[in-house]
Amino acid sequence: MGDALLDPLGRLLLIGLIELLVFGLFERWPARLPRWLAHWALQVAAVAFAVPPAAWTAYTLAPIGHRSPR
């Protein structure tokens, strides 16, 4: 039962960490934006675009049910 809970939890934590890093990156960079683009809007868009690659990475690194025999 432990693996059944830890596998999805690990994936969620990895995806959340990647999203947090993307959000933090776009909080600091770029320093100046055009007037028509709010900083928060850039952060939200960056996180939205980072979700599919983050999920793909998490599911590629730890496939459920495909463990090697011990």
N, C-alpha and C positions, 0 to 999 in steps of 0.2 A: 504493500500500500504506500510505502514511503516514496518509491519511484513515481508512482502514479500522481502524486501531489508535487513532487520536486521538479519533474520535467516541465510542466507548464509554468510553474512558478519561476523557474530559472529563465525560461524564455521571456516571460513578462518582465522580469528584472533586467534582462539584457536590453530588451526593447526600450524600457523606461530609462535606462542609463544612457543609451544612444540619444534618445529624445532630449534628455536633460542636457547632455553635452552640446547638442545642436542649438538648443534654446540659449544656453550660456554663451556659445560662440557668437550668436547673432545679437546678444545683449551688448557685447563689447565691440563688435565689428559690424559694419563700418562705423567710423566715428561720426561722419556727416552723411546725411541722407538728403535727397531732394525734398523740397517743401511739401510736395503732394503725397509723399510716402511716410506714413507714421511708423515709428520704430516698432511698436507692438504689432503692426500689420506684417512687417517683414519677419518678425519672430514667429508669428502664427503660420505664415506661409512656408517658412523654412522647416518648421516642425511637421507640417502637413506633407511636404514633399519628402521628408526623411522617413516617414512611417513605413512605406512599402519596402525600401531597401533594408531598413532595420529589421522588419519582420522576416524578410527573406533570409537575412543573415542569421537570425536567431533560429529559424526553422531548418536551415541548412546545417548549422553547427551541431544541433541536437535533435535528430529525428526520433520521434516517439516510436517505441516498439521495435526498433532495429538495433538492439544492443548485441554486442558480440557475446557468445557463450563463455561462461567462466569455468 
